[in-house]
Amino acid sequence: MSGATEDRYPDVFGLAQGVDAGGRESARTEVASRLAELPHRAVRLSHDIPASAALLDKVAGAI
């Protein structure tokens, strides 16, 4: 990660000590609500890149 800001995963373990991804709370809420409307799929990927890519292609085609 580089630049003036960092991209980060949600701080599920509280290790970022209150540092968030920035932006307005209303914007984060709007993004979260839009993401929640998308279909949810659980997939298990492996280190076999071609097989994982084929699986993702299959899942994306079904959405």
PQR file of N, CA, C, O and H, with PARSE charges and radii, in Angstrom:
ATOM      1  N   MET A   1       0.849  -1.167   0.000 -0.4000 1.5000
ATOM      2  CA  MET A   1       0.000   0.000   0.000 -0.0000 2.0000
ATOM      3  C   MET A   1       0.893   1.228   0.000  0.5500 1.7000
ATOM      4  O   MET A   1       1.905   1.287   0.699 -0.5500 1.4000
ATOM      5  N   SER A   2       0.506   2.179  -0.779 -0.4000 1.5000
ATOM      6  CA  SER A   2       1.329   3.376  -0.860 -0.0000 2.0000
ATOM      7  C   SER A   2       0.436   4.589  -1.054  0.5500 1.7000
ATOM      8  O   SER A   2      -0.782   4.467  -1.187 -0.5500 1.4000
ATOM      9  H   SER A   2      -0.316   2.132  -1.347  0.4000 1.0000
ATOM     10  N   GLY A   3       1.042   5.734  -1.067 -0.4000 1.5000
ATOM     11  CA  GLY A   3       0.299   6.960  -1.273 -0.0000 2.0000
ATOM     12  C   GLY A   3       0.012   7.661   0.041  0.5500 1.7000
ATOM     13  O   GLY A   3       0.476   7.244   1.102 -0.5500 1.4000
ATOM     14  H   GLY A   3       2.032   5.833  -0.959  0.4000 1.0000
ATOM     15  N   ALA A   4      -0.757   8.724  -0.049 -0.4000 1.5000
ATOM     16  CA  ALA A   4      -1.057   9.523   1.138 -0.0000 2.0000
ATOM     17  C   ALA A   4      -2.012   8.813   2.081  0.5500 1.7000
ATOM     18  O   ALA A   4      -2.007   9.074   3.284 -0.5500 1.4000
ATOM     19  H   ALA A   4      -1.134   9.063  -0.911  0.4000 1.0000
ATOM     20  N   THR A   5      -2.827   7.921   1.548 -0.4000 1.5000
ATOM     21  CA  THR A   5      -3.763   7.180   2.391 -0.0000 2.0000
ATOM     22  C   THR A   5      -3.583   5.696   2.134  0.5500 1.7000
ATOM     23  O   THR A   5      -3.030   5.294   1.111 -0.5500 1.4000
ATOM     24  H   THR A   5      -2.831   7.709   0.570  0.4000 1.0000
ATOM     25  N   GLU A   6      -4.044   4.905   3.050 -0.4000 1.5000
ATOM     26  CA  GLU A   6      -3.981   3.454   2.913 -0.0000 2.0000
ATOM     27  C   GLU A   6      -5.368   2.909   2.648  0.5500 1.7000
ATOM     28  O   GLU A   6      -6.357   3.418   3.175 -0.5500 1.4000
ATOM     29  H   GLU A   6      -4.494   5.231   3.881  0.4000 1.0000
ATOM     30  N   ASP A   7      -5.437   1.870   1.827 -0.4000 1.5000
ATOM     31  CA  ASP A   7      -6.662   1.103   1.697 -0.0000 2.0000
ATOM     32  C   ASP A   7      -6.577   0.039   2.775  0.5500 1.7000
ATOM     33  O   ASP A   7      -5.515  -0.547   2.981 -0.5500 1.4000
ATOM     34  H   ASP A   7      -4.633   1.457   1.398  0.4000 1.0000
ATOM     35  N   ARG A   8      -7.659  -0.216   3.455 -0.4000 1.5000
ATOM     36  CA  ARG A   8      -7.613  -1.226   4.500 -0.0000 2.0000
ATOM     37  C   ARG A   8      -8.880  -2.063   4.540  0.5500 1.7000
ATOM     38  O   ARG A   8      -9.944  -1.665   4.067 -0.5500 1.4000
ATOM     39  H   ARG A   8      -8.522   0.260   3.288  0.4000 1.0000
ATOM     40  N   TYR A   9      -8.719  -3.224   5.119 -0.4000 1.5000
ATOM     41  CA  TYR A   9      -9.857  -4.076   5.421 -0.0000 2.0000
ATOM     42  C   TYR A   9     -10.545  -3.523   6.659  0.5500 1.7000
ATOM     43  O   TYR A   9      -9.924  -2.776   7.416 -0.5500 1.4000
ATOM     44  H   TYR A   9      -7.854  -3.548   5.504  0.4000 1.0000
ATOM     45  N   PRO A  10     -11.808  -3.864   6.890 -0.5600 1.5000
ATOM     46  CA  PRO A  10     -12.465  -3.414   8.123  0.2800 2.0000
ATOM     47  C   PRO A  10     -11.666  -3.850   9.342  0.5500 1.7000
ATOM     48  O   PRO A  10     -11.108  -4.947   9.370 -0.5500 1.4000
ATOM     49  N   ASP A  11     -11.617  -3.000  10.329 -0.4000 1.5000
ATOM     50  CA  ASP A  11     -10.824  -3.256  11.535 -0.0000 2.0000
ATOM     51  C   ASP A  11     -11.601  -4.143  12.504  0.5500 1.7000
ATOM     52  O   ASP A  11     -11.998  -3.695  13.580 -0.5500 1.4000
ATOM     53  H   ASP A  11     -12.071  -2.110  10.305  0.4000 1.0000
ATOM     54  N   VAL A  12     -11.819  -5.415  12.114 -0.4000 1.5000
ATOM     55  CA  VAL A  12     -12.655  -6.313  12.910 -0.0000 2.0000
ATOM     56  C   VAL A  12     -12.032  -6.650  14.260  0.5500 1.7000
ATOM     57  O   VAL A  12     -12.754  -7.027  15.183 -0.5500 1.4000
ATOM     58  H   VAL A  12     -11.497  -5.778  11.240  0.4000 1.0000
ATOM     59  N   PHE A  13     -10.724  -6.528  14.401 -0.4000 1.5000
ATOM     60  CA  PHE A  13     -10.078  -6.844  15.672 -0.0000 2.0000
ATOM     61  C   PHE A  13      -9.720  -5.596  16.474  0.5500 1.7000
ATOM     62  O   PHE A  13      -9.125  -5.698  17.548 -0.5500 1.4000
ATOM     63  H   PHE A  13     -10.137  -6.222  13.650  0.4000 1.0000
ATOM     64  N   GLY A  14     -10.079  -4.416  15.957 -0.4000 1.5000
ATOM     65  CA  GLY A  14      -9.818  -3.181  16.686 -0.0000 2.0000
ATOM     66  C   GLY A  14      -8.352  -2.804  16.762  0.5500 1.7000
ATOM     67  O   GLY A  14      -7.942  -2.125  17.704 -0.5500 1.4000
ATOM     68  H   GLY A  14     -10.561  -4.334  15.085  0.4000 1.0000
ATOM     69  N   LEU A  15      -7.557  -3.225  15.800 -0.4000 1.5000
ATOM     70  CA  LEU A  15      -6.121  -2.979  15.845 -0.0000 2.0000
ATOM     71  C   LEU A  15      -5.721  -1.631  15.252  0.5500 1.7000
ATOM     72  O   LEU A  15      -4.600  -1.174  15.479 -0.5500 1.4000
ATOM     73  H   LEU A  15      -7.890  -3.777  15.036  0.4000 1.0000
ATOM     74  N   ALA A  16      -6.614  -0.981  14.494 -0.4000 1.5000
ATOM     75  CA  ALA A  16      -6.278   0.296  13.861 -0.0000 2.0000
ATOM     76  C   ALA A  16      -6.462   1.468  14.814  0.5500 1.7000
ATOM     77  O   ALA A  16      -6.212   2.613  14.439 -0.5500 1.4000
ATOM     78  H   ALA A  16      -7.524  -1.352  14.310  0.4000 1.0000
ATOM     79  N   GLN A  17      -6.889   1.203  16.020 -0.4000 1.5000
ATOM     80  CA  GLN A  17      -7.026   2.209  17.076 -0.0000 2.0000
ATOM     81  C   GLN A  17      -7.861   3.402  16.630  0.5500 1.7000
ATOM     82  O   GLN A  17      -7.467   4.552  16.823 -0.5500 1.4000
ATOM     83  H   GLN A  17      -7.093   0.272  16.325  0.4000 1.0000
ATOM     84  N   GLY A  18      -9.018   3.120  16.032 -0.4000 1.5000
ATOM     85  CA  GLY A  18      -9.958   4.167  15.679 -0.0000 2.0000
ATOM     86  C   GLY A  18      -9.749   4.811  14.323  0.5500 1.7000
ATOM     87  O   GLY A  18     -10.561   5.639  13.910 -0.5500 1.4000
ATOM     88  H   GLY A  18      -9.337   2.186  15.875  0.4000 1.0000
ATOM     89  N   VAL A  19      -8.693   4.458  13.621 -0.4000 1.5000
ATOM     90  CA  VAL A  19      -8.465   5.015  12.291 -0.0000 2.0000
ATOM     91  C   VAL A  19      -9.425   4.341  11.330  0.5500 1.7000
ATOM     92  O   VAL A  19      -9.475   3.113  11.259 -0.5500 1.4000
ATOM     93  H   VAL A  19      -8.034   3.785  13.956  0.4000 1.0000
ATOM     94  N   ASP A  20     -10.191   5.135  10.589 -0.4000 1.5000
ATOM     95  CA  ASP A  20     -11.118   4.547   9.635 -0.0000 2.0000
ATOM     96  C   ASP A  20     -10.660   4.867   8.210  0.5500 1.7000
ATOM     97  O   ASP A  20      -9.591   5.445   8.011 -0.5500 1.4000
ATOM     98  H   ASP A  20     -10.151   6.133  10.647  0.4000 1.0000
ATOM     99  N   ALA A  21     -11.455   4.497   7.246 -0.4000 1.5000
ATOM    100  CA  ALA A  21     -11.078   4.687   5.845 -0.0000 2.0000
ATOM    101  C   ALA A  21     -11.313   6.108   5.363  0.5500 1.7000
ATOM    102  O   ALA A  21     -11.046   6.411   4.201 -0.5500 1.4000
ATOM    103  H   ALA A  21     -12.323   4.027   7.407  0.4000 1.0000
ATOM    104  N   GLY A  22     -11.799   6.974   6.216 -0.4000 1.5000
ATOM    105  CA  GLY A  22     -12.049   8.355   5.826 -0.0000 2.0000
ATOM    106  C   GLY A  22     -13.422   8.514   5.203  0.5500 1.7000
ATOM    107  O   GLY A  22     -14.222   7.579   5.177 -0.5500 1.4000
ATOM    108  H   GLY A  22     -12.016   6.728   7.161  0.4000 1.0000
ATOM    109  N   GLY A  23     -13.681   9.702   4.709 -0.4000 1.5000
ATOM    110  CA  GLY A  23     -14.977   9.975   4.101 -0.0000 2.0000
ATOM    111  C   GLY A  23     -16.035  10.282   5.149  0.5500 1.7000
ATOM    112  O   GLY A  23     -15.810  10.154   6.353 -0.5500 1.4000
ATOM    113  H   GLY A  23     -13.031  10.462   4.730  0.4000 1.0000
ATOM    114  N   ARG A  24     -17.179  10.689   4.656 -0.4000 1.5000
ATOM    115  CA  ARG A  24     -18.294  11.014   5.545 -0.0000 2.0000
ATOM    116  C   ARG A  24     -19.015   9.743   5.988  0.5500 1.7000
ATOM    117  O   ARG A  24     -19.076   8.768   5.240 -0.5500 1.4000
ATOM    118  H   ARG A  24     -17.361  10.793   3.678  0.4000 1.0000
ATOM    119  N   GLU A  25     -19.543   9.755   7.167 -0.4000 1.5000
ATOM    120  CA  GLU A  25     -20.316   8.622   7.678 -0.0000 2.0000
ATOM    121  C   GLU A  25     -21.502   8.340   6.760  0.5500 1.7000
ATOM    122  O   GLU A  25     -21.830   7.181   6.507 -0.5500 1.4000
ATOM    123  H   GLU A  25     -19.493  10.547   7.775  0.4000 1.0000
ATOM    124  N   SER A  26     -22.146   9.396   6.260 -0.4000 1.5000
ATOM    125  CA  SER A  26     -23.299   9.212   5.374 -0.0000 2.0000
ATOM    126  C   SER A  26     -22.887   8.503   4.078  0.5500 1.7000
ATOM    127  O   SER A  26     -23.647   7.696   3.543 -0.5500 1.4000
ATOM    128  H   SER A  26     -21.879  10.338   6.465  0.4000 1.0000
ATOM    129  N   ALA A  27     -21.693   8.803   3.579 -0.4000 1.5000
ATOM    130  CA  ALA A  27     -21.211   8.144   2.360 -0.0000 2.0000
ATOM    131  C   ALA A  27     -20.919   6.675   2.638  0.5500 1.7000
ATOM    132  O   ALA A  27     -21.260   5.815   1.827 -0.5500 1.4000
ATOM    133  H   ALA A  27     -21.075   9.458   4.014  0.4000 1.0000
ATOM    134  N   ARG A  28     -20.292   6.378   3.770 -0.4000 1.5000
ATOM    135  CA  ARG A  28     -20.008   4.981   4.122 -0.0000 2.0000
ATOM    136  C   ARG A  28     -21.304   4.194   4.308  0.5500 1.7000
ATOM    137  O   ARG A  28     -21.392   3.032   3.910 -0.5500 1.4000
ATOM    138  H   ARG A  28     -20.014   7.077   4.429  0.4000 1.0000
ATOM    139  N   THR A  29     -22.307   4.828   4.912 -0.4000 1.5000
ATOM    140  CA  THR A  29     -23.600   4.170   5.106 -0.0000 2.0000
ATOM    141  C   THR A  29     -24.265   3.887   3.767  0.5500 1.7000
ATOM    142  O   THR A  29     -24.824   2.809   3.562 -0.5500 1.4000
ATOM    143  H   THR A  29     -22.236   5.772   5.235  0.4000 1.0000
ATOM    144  N   GLU A  30     -24.205   4.850   2.855 -0.4000 1.5000
ATOM    145  CA  GLU A  30     -24.793   4.675   1.524 -0.0000 2.0000
ATOM    146  C   GLU A  30     -24.113   3.526   0.775  0.5500 1.7000
ATOM    147  O   GLU A  30     -24.791   2.690   0.178 -0.5500 1.4000
ATOM    148  H   GLU A  30     -23.751   5.726   3.021  0.4000 1.0000
ATOM    149  N   VAL A  31     -22.800   3.482   0.804 -0.4000 1.5000
ATOM    150  CA  VAL A  31     -22.066   2.405   0.128 -0.0000 2.0000
ATOM    151  C   VAL A  31     -22.428   1.060   0.745  0.5500 1.7000
ATOM    152  O   VAL A  31     -22.670   0.094   0.022 -0.5500 1.4000
ATOM    153  H   VAL A  31     -22.249   4.161   1.289  0.4000 1.0000
ATOM    154  N   ALA A  32     -22.466   0.988   2.065 -0.4000 1.5000
ATOM    155  CA  ALA A  32     -22.804  -0.271   2.740 -0.0000 2.0000
ATOM    156  C   ALA A  32     -24.204  -0.741   2.367  0.5500 1.7000
ATOM    157  O   ALA A  32     -24.418  -1.936   2.162 -0.5500 1.4000
ATOM    158  H   ALA A  32     -22.269   1.773   2.653  0.4000 1.0000
ATOM    159  N   SER A  33     -25.160   0.183   2.275 -0.4000 1.5000
ATOM    160  CA  SER A  33     -26.529  -0.221   1.936 -0.0000 2.0000
ATOM    161  C   SER A  33     -26.611  -0.712   0.491  0.5500 1.7000
ATOM    162  O   SER A  33     -27.343  -1.656   0.195 -0.5500 1.4000
ATOM    163  H   SER A  33     -24.986   1.154   2.441  0.4000 1.0000
ATOM    164  N   ARG A  34     -25.861  -0.073  -0.404 -0.4000 1.5000
ATOM    165  CA  ARG A  34     -25.860  -0.532  -1.805 -0.0000 2.0000
ATOM    166  C   ARG A  34     -25.188  -1.894  -1.943  0.5500 1.7000
ATOM    167  O   ARG A  34     -25.663  -2.748  -2.693 -0.5500 1.4000
ATOM    168  H   ARG A  34     -25.266   0.693  -0.163  0.4000 1.0000
ATOM    169  N   LEU A  35     -24.092  -2.099  -1.228 -0.4000 1.5000
ATOM    170  CA  LEU A  35     -23.419  -3.399  -1.277 -0.0000 2.0000
ATOM    171  C   LEU A  35     -24.304  -4.504  -0.711  0.5500 1.7000
ATOM    172  O   LEU A  35     -24.270  -5.637  -1.191 -0.5500 1.4000
ATOM    173  H   LEU A  35     -23.706  -1.405  -0.620  0.4000 1.0000
ATOM    174  N   ALA A  36     -25.095  -4.176   0.311 -0.4000 1.5000
ATOM    175  CA  ALA A  36     -25.969  -5.174   0.923 -0.0000 2.0000
ATOM    176  C   ALA A  36     -27.045  -5.659  -0.042  0.5500 1.7000
ATOM    177  O   ALA A  36     -27.579  -6.755   0.128 -0.5500 1.4000
ATOM    178  H   ALA A  36     -25.122  -3.255   0.701  0.4000 1.0000
ATOM    179  N   GLU A  37     -27.369  -4.851  -1.056 -0.4000 1.5000
ATOM    180  CA  GLU A  37     -28.383  -5.239  -2.032 -0.0000 2.0000
ATOM    181  C   GLU A  37     -27.858  -6.223  -3.076  0.5500 1.7000
ATOM    182  O   GLU A  37     -28.642  -6.860  -3.779 -0.5500 1.4000
ATOM    183  H   GLU A  37     -26.935  -3.961  -1.194  0.4000 1.0000
ATOM    184  N   LEU A  38     -26.538  -6.347  -3.179 -0.4000 1.5000
ATOM    185  CA  LEU A  38     -25.957  -7.252  -4.172 -0.0000 2.0000
ATOM    186  C   LEU A  38     -26.130  -8.706  -3.752  0.5500 1.7000
ATOM    187  O   LEU A  38     -26.229  -8.994  -2.559 -0.5500 1.4000
ATOM    188  H   LEU A  38     -25.900  -5.829  -2.608  0.4000 1.0000
ATOM    189  N   PRO A  39     -26.168  -9.626  -4.713 -0.5600 1.5000
ATOM    190  CA  PRO A  39     -26.258 -11.046  -4.361  0.2800 2.0000
ATOM    191  C   PRO A  39     -25.035 -11.470  -3.548  0.5500 1.7000
ATOM    192  O   PRO A  39     -23.926 -10.988  -3.775 -0.5500 1.4000
ATOM    193  N   HIS A  40     -25.253 -12.363  -2.614 -0.4000 1.5000
ATOM    194  CA  HIS A  40     -24.163 -12.877  -1.788 -0.0000 2.0000
ATOM    195  C   HIS A  40     -23.866 -14.314  -2.199  0.5500 1.7000
ATOM    196  O   HIS A  40     -24.780 -15.130  -2.315 -0.5500 1.4000
ATOM    197  H   HIS A  40     -26.155 -12.755  -2.429  0.4000 1.0000
ATOM    198  N   ARG A  41     -22.613 -14.618  -2.414 -0.4000 1.5000
ATOM    199  CA  ARG A  41     -22.181 -15.971  -2.752 -0.0000 2.0000
ATOM    200  C   ARG A  41     -20.945 -16.301  -1.934  0.5500 1.7000
ATOM    201  O   ARG A  41     -20.051 -15.464  -1.805 -0.5500 1.4000
ATOM    202  H   ARG A  41     -21.871 -13.955  -2.319  0.4000 1.0000
ATOM    203  N   ALA A  42     -20.880 -17.467  -1.395 -0.4000 1.5000
ATOM    204  CA  ALA A  42     -19.683 -17.945  -0.703 -0.0000 2.0000
ATOM    205  C   ALA A  42     -18.959 -18.905  -1.636  0.5500 1.7000
ATOM    206  O   ALA A  42     -19.549 -19.862  -2.138 -0.5500 1.4000
ATOM    207  H   ALA A  42     -21.606 -18.147  -1.499  0.4000 1.0000
ATOM    208  N   VAL A  43     -17.701 -18.646  -1.860 -0.4000 1.5000
ATOM    209  CA  VAL A  43     -16.902 -19.528  -2.711 -0.0000 2.0000
ATOM    210  C   VAL A  43     -15.599 -19.854  -1.989  0.5500 1.7000
ATOM    211  O   VAL A  43     -15.115 -19.066  -1.177 -0.5500 1.4000
ATOM    212  H   VAL A  43     -17.222 -17.868  -1.453  0.4000 1.0000
ATOM    213  N   ARG A  44     -15.053 -20.993  -2.284 -0.4000 1.5000
ATOM    214  CA  ARG A  44     -13.766 -21.386  -1.716 -0.0000 2.0000
ATOM    215  C   ARG A  44     -12.752 -21.420  -2.858  0.5500 1.7000
ATOM    216  O   ARG A  44     -12.847 -22.240  -3.772 -0.5500 1.4000
ATOM    217  H   ARG A  44     -15.447 -21.633  -2.943  0.4000 1.0000
ATOM    218  N   LEU A  45     -11.782 -20.513  -2.783 -0.4000 1.5000
ATOM    219  CA  LEU A  45     -10.750 -20.443  -3.795 -0.0000 2.0000
ATOM    220  C   LEU A  45      -9.505 -21.169  -3.281  0.5500 1.7000
ATOM    221  O   LEU A  45      -9.342 -21.375  -2.078 -0.5500 1.4000
ATOM    222  H   LEU A  45     -11.705 -19.847  -2.041  0.4000 1.0000
ATOM    223  N   SER A  46      -8.642 -21.547  -4.205 -0.4000 1.5000
ATOM    224  CA  SER A  46      -7.414 -22.246  -3.822 -0.0000 2.0000
ATOM    225  C   SER A  46      -6.227 -21.578  -4.498  0.5500 1.7000
ATOM    226  O   SER A  46      -6.359 -20.531  -5.131 -0.5500 1.4000
ATOM    227  H   SER A  46      -8.774 -21.379  -5.182  0.4000 1.0000
ATOM    228  N   HIS A  47      -5.079 -22.198  -4.353 -0.4000 1.5000
ATOM    229  CA  HIS A  47      -3.876 -21.690  -5.013 -0.0000 2.0000
ATOM    230  C   HIS A  47      -3.825 -22.104  -6.476  0.5500 1.7000
ATOM    231  O   HIS A  47      -2.908 -21.717  -7.200 -0.5500 1.4000
ATOM    232  H   HIS A  47      -4.972 -23.048  -3.839  0.4000 1.0000
ATOM    233  N   ASP A  48      -4.790 -22.878  -6.909 -0.4000 1.5000
ATOM    234  CA  ASP A  48      -4.884 -23.282  -8.321 -0.0000 2.0000
ATOM    235  C   ASP A  48      -5.563 -22.138  -9.071  0.5500 1.7000
ATOM    236  O   ASP A  48      -6.790 -22.080  -9.146 -0.5500 1.4000
ATOM    237  H   ASP A  48      -5.535 -23.193  -6.322  0.4000 1.0000
ATOM    238  N   ILE A  49      -4.765 -21.238  -9.619 -0.4000 1.5000
ATOM    239  CA  ILE A  49      -5.294 -20.016 -10.227 -0.0000 2.0000
ATOM    240  C   ILE A  49      -6.259 -20.294 -11.377  0.5500 1.7000
ATOM    241  O   ILE A  49      -7.330 -19.688 -11.418 -0.5500 1.4000
ATOM    242  H   ILE A  49      -3.768 -21.285  -9.558  0.4000 1.0000
ATOM    243  N   PRO A  50      -5.928 -21.179 -12.305 -0.5600 1.5000
ATOM    244  CA  PRO A  50      -6.895 -21.434 -13.386  0.2800 2.0000
ATOM    245  C   PRO A  50      -8.237 -21.977 -12.874  0.5500 1.7000
ATOM    246  O   PRO A  50      -9.294 -21.589 -13.372 -0.5500 1.4000
ATOM    247  N   ALA A  51      -8.193 -22.867 -11.888 -0.4000 1.5000
ATOM    248  CA  ALA A  51      -9.433 -23.422 -11.340 -0.0000 2.0000
ATOM    249  C   ALA A  51     -10.234 -22.353 -10.605  0.5500 1.7000
ATOM    250  O   ALA A  51     -11.458 -22.301 -10.730 -0.5500 1.4000
ATOM    251  H   ALA A  51      -7.334 -23.183 -11.484  0.4000 1.0000
ATOM    252  N   SER A  52      -9.556 -21.503  -9.842 -0.4000 1.5000
ATOM    253  CA  SER A  52     -10.241 -20.429  -9.127 -0.0000 2.0000
ATOM    254  C   SER A  52     -10.848 -19.436 -10.105  0.5500 1.7000
ATOM    255  O   SER A  52     -11.967 -18.966  -9.900 -0.5500 1.4000
ATOM    256  H   SER A  52      -8.562 -21.546  -9.740  0.4000 1.0000
ATOM    257  N   ALA A  53     -10.116 -19.113 -11.171 -0.4000 1.5000
ATOM    258  CA  ALA A  53     -10.635 -18.187 -12.184 -0.0000 2.0000
ATOM    259  C   ALA A  53     -11.859 -18.764 -12.872  0.5500 1.7000
ATOM    260  O   ALA A  53     -12.824 -18.046 -13.134 -0.5500 1.4000
ATOM    261  H   ALA A  53      -9.207 -19.494 -11.337  0.4000 1.0000
ATOM    262  N   ALA A  54     -11.826 -20.064 -13.169 -0.4000 1.5000
ATOM    263  CA  ALA A  54     -12.973 -20.708 -13.799 -0.0000 2.0000
ATOM    264  C   ALA A  54     -14.187 -20.683 -12.874  0.5500 1.7000
ATOM    265  O   ALA A  54     -15.307 -20.443 -13.323 -0.5500 1.4000
ATOM    266  H   ALA A  54     -11.042 -20.648 -12.956  0.4000 1.0000
ATOM    267  N   LEU A  55     -13.966 -20.929 -11.587 -0.4000 1.5000
ATOM    268  CA  LEU A  55     -15.059 -20.894 -10.625 -0.0000 2.0000
ATOM    269  C   LEU A  55     -15.658 -19.500 -10.543  0.5500 1.7000
ATOM    270  O   LEU A  55     -16.880 -19.352 -10.574 -0.5500 1.4000
ATOM    271  H   LEU A  55     -13.056 -21.124 -11.222  0.4000 1.0000
ATOM    272  N   LEU A  56     -14.814 -18.468 -10.440 -0.4000 1.5000
ATOM    273  CA  LEU A  56     -15.318 -17.101 -10.373 -0.0000 2.0000
ATOM    274  C   LEU A  56     -16.080 -16.720 -11.633  0.5500 1.7000
ATOM    275  O   LEU A  56     -17.093 -16.023 -11.567 -0.5500 1.4000
ATOM    276  H   LEU A  56     -13.821 -18.588 -10.415  0.4000 1.0000
ATOM    277  N   ASP A  57     -15.592 -17.176 -12.779 -0.4000 1.5000
ATOM    278  CA  ASP A  57     -16.284 -16.919 -14.043 -0.0000 2.0000
ATOM    279  C   ASP A  57     -17.666 -17.577 -14.041  0.5500 1.7000
ATOM    280  O   ASP A  57     -18.644 -16.983 -14.498 -0.5500 1.4000
ATOM    281  H   ASP A  57     -14.769 -17.742 -12.833  0.4000 1.0000
ATOM    282  N   LYS A  58     -17.738 -18.791 -13.531 -0.4000 1.5000
ATOM    283  CA  LYS A  58     -19.009 -19.511 -13.471 -0.0000 2.0000
ATOM    284  C   LYS A  58     -19.989 -18.803 -12.526  0.5500 1.7000
ATOM    285  O   LYS A  58     -21.162 -18.628 -12.854 -0.5500 1.4000
ATOM    286  H   LYS A  58     -16.944 -19.273 -13.160  0.4000 1.0000
ATOM    287  N   VAL A  59     -19.495 -18.402 -11.356 -0.4000 1.5000
ATOM    288  CA  VAL A  59     -20.353 -17.732 -10.385 -0.0000 2.0000
ATOM    289  C   VAL A  59     -20.836 -16.379 -10.941  0.5500 1.7000
ATOM    290  O   VAL A  59     -22.011 -16.036 -10.809 -0.5500 1.4000
ATOM    291  H   VAL A  59     -18.542 -18.544 -11.089  0.4000 1.0000
ATOM    292  N   ALA A  60     -19.930 -15.624 -11.557 -0.4000 1.5000
ATOM    293  CA  ALA A  60     -20.293 -14.309 -12.110 -0.0000 2.0000
ATOM    294  C   ALA A  60     -21.333 -14.472 -13.218  0.5500 1.7000
ATOM    295  O   ALA A  60     -22.223 -13.635 -13.363 -0.5500 1.4000
ATOM    296  H   ALA A  60     -18.976 -15.903 -11.664  0.4000 1.0000
ATOM    297  N   GLY A  61     -21.222 -15.540 -13.994 -0.4000 1.5000
ATOM    298  CA  GLY A  61     -22.179 -15.767 -15.054 -0.0000 2.0000
ATOM    299  C   GLY A  61     -23.573 -16.128 -14.549  0.5500 1.7000
ATOM    300  O   GLY A  61     -24.566 -15.968 -15.258 -0.5500 1.4000
ATOM    301  H   GLY A  61     -20.498 -16.220 -13.876  0.4000 1.0000
ATOM    302  N   ALA A  62     -23.629 -16.618 -13.306 -0.4000 1.5000
ATOM    303  CA  ALA A  62     -24.918 -17.030 -12.733 -0.0000 2.0000
ATOM    304  C   ALA A  62     -25.640 -15.870 -12.048  0.5500 1.7000
ATOM    305  O   ALA A  62     -26.810 -15.989 -11.686 -0.5500 1.4000
ATOM    306  H   ALA A  62     -22.822 -16.748 -12.730  0.4000 1.0000
ATOM    307  N   ILE A  63     -24.954 -14.774 -11.875 -0.4000 1.5000
ATOM    308  CA  ILE A  63     -25.561 -13.629 -11.145 -0.0000 2.0000
ATOM    309  C   ILE A  63     -26.389 -12.799 -12.095  0.5500 1.7000
ATOM    310  O   ILE A  63     -26.980 -11.799 -11.687 -0.5500 1.4000
ATOM    311  H   ILE A  63     -24.003 -14.678 -12.168  0.4000 1.0000
TER
END
